[in-house]
């Protein structure tokens, strides 16, 4: 594709409720600890430069939030997502969509 040398691929991860979400919702004390572990993992990924943008949706439905990963491949972005304790616990899951953006358009992109 012409002009792609000025572009980079980011990986948009749509965060969604996973099959065990209702079970976790019924255990509020454990859910609070899991949420803190989820947030700590997010902070680590931001500090390491792998996670450029993230945030929850506010309508509390199936789709929970959006993450934008900077990774060398879809497999690497999926590995970053798999490091999330809420994903490991079966409460959350990601659906990925690669997205071309102009290099430097989003802070941290190269």
C-alpha positions as CSV (number, residue, x, y, z in Angstrom):
1,X,0.0,0.0,0.0
2,X,1.4,3.4,-1.0
3,X,2.4,5.6,1.8
4,X,2.5,2.9,4.5
5,X,6.1,3.7,5.4
6,X,4.7,6.6,7.3
7,X,2.3,4.4,9.1
8,X,2.4,1.9,12.0
9,X,0.0,-0.8,13.1
10,X,-1.5,-0.5,16.5
11,X,-3.8,-3.2,17.9
12,X,-7.2,-2.1,19.2
13,X,-8.5,-4.5,21.8
14,X,-12.1,-4.4,22.6
15,X,-12.6,-5.6,26.2
16,X,-15.7,-7.7,26.7
17,X,-17.4,-9.7,29.4
18,X,-16.3,-13.3,29.3
19,X,-18.2,-16.5,30.3
20,X,-17.2,-16.4,34.0
21,X,-18.1,-12.7,34.5
22,X,-21.4,-13.4,36.3
23,X,-19.6,-15.7,38.8
24,X,-17.1,-13.0,39.6
25,X,-19.9,-10.4,40.0
26,X,-21.4,-12.6,42.6
27,X,-18.2,-12.5,44.7
28,X,-17.7,-8.8,45.4
29,X,-14.7,-9.1,47.8
30,X,-12.8,-11.3,45.4
31,X,-13.9,-9.2,42.5
32,X,-12.4,-6.1,44.2
33,X,-9.0,-7.8,44.5
34,X,-9.2,-9.0,40.9
35,X,-10.0,-5.5,39.7
36,X,-7.0,-4.1,41.6
37,X,-4.7,-6.7,39.9
38,X,-6.3,-5.8,36.5
39,X,-5.5,-2.2,37.1
40,X,-1.9,-2.9,38.3
41,X,-1.3,-4.9,35.1
42,X,-2.7,-2.0,33.1
43,X,-0.3,0.4,34.8
44,X,2.7,-1.9,34.1
45,X,1.8,-2.2,30.4
46,X,1.5,1.6,30.2
47,X,4.9,2.1,31.9
48,X,6.5,-0.4,29.6
49,X,5.1,1.4,26.5
50,X,3.0,-1.5,25.3
51,X,-0.4,0.1,26.2
52,X,-1.0,3.6,24.6
53,X,-4.6,4.2,25.4
54,X,-7.2,2.5,27.6
55,X,-10.4,3.1,29.3
56,X,-13.7,1.6,30.4
57,X,-17.0,2.1,28.7
58,X,-19.5,3.7,31.1
59,X,-22.7,1.8,30.1
60,X,-21.9,-1.4,32.0
61,X,-22.9,-3.8,29.2
62,X,-21.2,-6.6,27.3
63,X,-18.4,-4.4,25.9
64,X,-16.3,-3.2,28.9
65,X,-13.6,-1.0,27.4
66,X,-11.0,-0.3,24.8
67,X,-7.3,-0.8,24.8
68,X,-4.7,0.3,22.2
69,X,-1.6,-1.8,22.2
70,X,1.7,-1.0,20.5
71,X,3.2,-4.4,19.6
72,X,5.3,-6.0,16.9
73,X,2.5,-8.4,16.0
74,X,-1.0,-9.4,16.7
75,X,0.4,-12.4,18.7
76,X,2.4,-10.1,20.9
77,X,-0.7,-7.9,21.5
78,X,-2.6,-11.0,22.4
79,X,0.2,-12.0,24.8
80,X,0.0,-8.6,26.5
81,X,-3.8,-9.1,26.9
82,X,-3.3,-12.6,28.3
83,X,-1.2,-11.1,31.1
84,X,-4.3,-9.5,32.5
85,X,-5.4,-11.3,35.7
86,X,-9.1,-10.7,34.7
87,X,-8.5,-12.4,31.4
88,X,-6.7,-15.3,33.2
89,X,-9.7,-15.6,35.6
90,X,-12.2,-15.8,32.7
91,X,-14.0,-12.6,33.7
92,X,-12.8,-10.5,30.7
93,X,-11.7,-11.3,27.1
94,X,-10.4,-9.3,24.2
95,X,-11.4,-9.0,20.6
96,X,-8.6,-7.5,18.5
97,X,-8.6,-5.2,15.4
98,X,-5.3,-4.0,13.8
99,X,-5.4,-0.3,13.0
100,X,-3.0,1.7,10.9
101,X,-2.1,5.1,12.2
102,X,0.4,7.8,11.2
103,X,3.6,7.4,13.0
104,X,3.8,10.0,15.8
105,X,0.1,10.8,15.6
106,X,-0.5,9.1,19.0
107,X,2.1,9.8,21.7
108,X,4.5,6.9,21.9
109,X,4.1,5.6,18.4
110,X,7.2,5.1,16.3
